[in-house]
Amino acid sequence: MPTWIDAQFERQVTTAEAKKGHITVRAVDAPIFSAAFSPIHTEKEAKRDLRKGLHTFFRDSDGKRLLLKLVFRNPPRKELRLYFNQGEGFKARAGEVIYARFSGRTASVGIRSTKIKDEAAIEKKLPVARIDEIGDQINLLVHTQPKFRKLLARSVPARSVRLVEECMKRAKYFCEAGYDSPEFISKSTGHRYLEGHHLIPLALQKEITFNLDVLSNLFALSPHAHRAIHFADVATIKEIIDTLVEKRPQILEDTGVSKQALYRIYGCGA
């Protein structure tokens, strides 16, 4: 695995996915896999050369090495498909959850049961039920007993609280992406509440020699802008990235990260 990353992903398998033998990784989660397995090829490329589609995972239950097919759907390359490996016993049924954990340079995968077949099917069986009644039904099926999850030991790059405070002061407590709105006053600063955001994620620190926890890479964002740069549509994410890069273009030169690479990191570039 060429890129260091520390993250986790999970997805409940639908009835259709169980039949097709793969799950779809949404565009918002695709950067987790892209950072860990770059480059990831398209389905057409994998058909021409099977090796381009296979990536190494380790089964969470017993540590066994698994080769799983992981490919982008053909252009526009927004979603990934992770295929089951029936020969190795890695196959999920409808309602089960496939999860992946990335720690250091190791990717582990597993399957766990939720005791629920399909939330959509439950709703169809309750044609006149109120939304809270549907929620109660799902809650009873999924959470019959308290659940505890074991997390792998994490190695997270250190970040400076003082730098965040200085970043807010330099921005004069205005959102640097231009998304200011009547938010609320922070009890710690007495000014408009903002959040510090590293444009080039700290998760990439082990791959970049330049220190990423510096003011040139740190931006003051409103909560709305902070969520938008991670979860908005492609055009909005690109617009925010362009705005921030224009303010401090030196960070790209210092780190050797191009704007196109930055788009890919945020899942909005080919």
N, C-alpha and C positions, 0 to 999 in steps of 0.2 A: 504494500500500500504506500504510494508515494507521498501522501499528504497526511500530516498529523491532525487529528480532530478528536473531540471529546463530546459525544452527543448520543441521543437515543431516539428511536422511532418505533411506533407501533400502529397497527392497522387491523381492524376487524374484517374478516373475509366475508364477502357477500356470496349469495347462492350462485350467481353468474360467474364470479371469479373462481369459486371452488370447482365448477365444471370446466372452465377454461384452463385451469392449472397455473394461474399466476395472479398476483395482486398488482394494482396500479398505485404507484407512489405519486401523490399529488405534486403539482409544481412547487407548492410552498415548502414541501419536504425534500424535494429532489436535490437541493444544494448540499444536504447532509451526505448523501451518497456520492455526489459529484466530487466533493472535497476529499472523500476517503478513497475513491477508486478512479480518479481522473487518469486517462481519459475513458469515458463511457461511450461506446459506439451505438449506432442505430441498429434497428432490426435488420435492415437491408445489409449493412456492413457485416453483421454477425452471421447472416446466412451465407455470405461469401467466404467468411473465415470464422469458424466456430470459436476459435481461441479468443477472438475479440469480444465475444459475448460472455465469457466465463470469468467469474471473480471468486476469490477465496473467502469463505466465511468459516466460523467454527461453531458447531452446535453447542448451545448453552448447557444442555443437560449432561453431555459427556465429553465435551471438548473435541469431538471428532471433526476433522477437516471436511468441509463440503464445498464443492464447486457448483455455484448457482448462476444461472443465466440472468444477467442484469443488463438491460438495453433500453435506450431511449426509443419511444415511439418515433416513427419517421417524422421529418420536419412538421411542426416547428420545434421539436425537441423540448417540449415543456414538461412532459410526464415520463416517468420510468415504469418499466415493467419488470418485476422480480418473479421469476418462474420457480415453481416447486421442483424438487428432484425426487421423483417417486422411487428411483432405483436405490437411493440412500435413505428412504423412509421419511423424507421431508415433504410432507403433503398435509395441507390444512383443509378441514371441512368448513362448511358454511357456519358462521357464528363464532368460530375460533379466532384468536388474535395472533398474528405474526408480529414479532418484535425483533428489532435489531439494536445492538448496543455497540458503540464505537468508543474504544478507550486506548489511548496510545496509538499503536499501529495494528491493533487487533479488532476485528469485527466479529461479533457473535450473534447468532440468530436462534430463535426458539419459537415454539407454538404453545399457547396456553388456552384453556377453555374458559368461556364466560357463562356457560349454561344458558345461552340465548341464541336462537337460530337466526333471526333476522328482525330487527326492530320494525322495518316496514311491514313485515308480515303480521306482527302484533297489532299494529295500527289498523290493518285491514280487517282483523277479527273484532275490532271495536269500532264499528261504523258510526255510532252515535255518541261515543265516549268523549268527554271533555278532555282537553289537553293534559290537565293535571291527573286525570284518571289513567291516561295512557302512560304518563310518567311514573305513576305509582306501580303500574304493572311491570314496566321495564326495570324499575328499581328493585322490586322484589325478586325478579329473575336473575338479575346481574349481581346484586349485592346481598345475597342471603347470609353471608358470613363476612366478618371483617377481613380485609386483604392486606397483606404486607409484601412489599417488593424489595428484593435485595439489589442494591446498587453497587456497581463496580467502583473500586477506588478511583477517584478522579484527580487528575493533575491539571489545575487551572492556573493560567498565567496571573500573576499578581497585578492589581490595579490600584492606583493612588486616588484616595478620596480627595486629597488636597488639590490634585490636578483638575478633578471635576469641579470643585468650588471655583478655582481660577478660571476655568472654561466658562462658567456661568457669568462671572464678573466681566470677562472680556466681551461676552455677547450682550452685556447690559441687561441680562435676564429676558432676552427676546429669542424666540425660536430661530435658529440659523437656517432652517428650511423654509421660513416664511409662513408657518402654519400657526401663528399666534391666534388665540381665541380666549374668551373670558374663562380661563381655567379656574384655578384656586391659588391661594397664597400658601406657600410652604412655611410650616412652623419653624423649620430650622434656619431658613434664610430671611424670612420676612418679605420675600419677593415672589413673583410669579413662579409656580412650580415648573421645573424643567428636569429633563433626564439627560445624563451624559451618554453619548453614543460613539463608539469607535468605528469610524467609517470602514477601515480594514479590520475585520474581526480579530480579536485577540486569540481566537482558536487557531489562527494561522501563524502564531508567533514562532513555533519551532521550525517553520519553513522559511522564515524571513529573519535575516540577521539584524535589521534595523529595529530598534525598540518601538513597538506599536503603542505603548502606553505613554504617549507624548501629546502635548497640546495641539500639534499640527494634525494629529489623527483623531482628536476628540472634538465633538460638536455638541452644542446645547440644543436639544430638541424638545418640543412640546410632546406630551404623551400621545397626542393624535399623530404627529409626524413620526414618532418613534415606532408606533405600530404600523403605520403606513409603509415605511421603508422595508419592513419585514413581510407584510401580509397583503399589501395593496396590489392592484393590477400592474402589469408590466410597464405601461406608460407612466403611471404615477411614480413607481419606484425609480425608473430612469430619470424622471424629472427631478426627484429629490437628490439622487446621486449627482446629477449634473450641477445642481445648485451648490451642493457642498464642495464638490471638486473645484468649482469656479472660485470659491472663497479661499481655498488653500490647495492649489494645484501642486505645490512642492512635495506633498506627501506621496504622490504617485512616482515622482522622480526618485525620492529618497528610498522607497521600498522596491522599485522596479515593477510595480503592479500597474498594468495599463487600465484604461477606462473600460475596455471591452472585457478584460479579466474581472474587473469589479462588477460588471453587469452579470457575468456568469456566477460569481460568488453569491449574488443576491437572487439568482434564479431568473434573471430577465434577459439573458443573452444566449446566443447559440454556442 
